[in-house]
Amino acid sequence: MAQTTLGFGIGMILLGVISYVVTGQESVTALIPTFFGIVFVILGFVMRDEAKAKHAGHAAALLAVLGLLGSARGVPGFFELIGGGEVARPAAAVAQTVMAVACAVFIGLGVKSFRDARKARELA
């Protein structure tokens, strides 16, 4: 899961930087995914230490839940856009939806990883 967390963190960093550039560098809030991504990258490196992997994995899962909750508000705007409507900040709606979906996928992968680890401990 460490590699997944690192890759996810890098993806969040890129999402934030791209969002910031696309929006004309008007608001630092476009970099929010980057800040999340930096923490995910740090947690991914911490997870490489077997003694700390469990705690770092749980911290990453919690961070993904917070990211999902914080970015989910952009999803209705995204559906408004793809339905042909208009929203005040279309780039924000798209970026928030990408972050929400990515965090939801990460949570699912984390739950699977936790289950697999539990099964492995029970078999050992």
Secondary structure, 3 states (H helix, E strand, C coil): CHHHHHHHHHHHHHHHHHHHHHCCCCCHHHHHHHHHHHHHHHHHHHHCCHHHHHHHHHHHHHHHHHHHHHHHHHHHHHHHHHCCCCCCCHHHHHHHHHHHHHHHHHHHHHHHHHHHHHHHHHHC
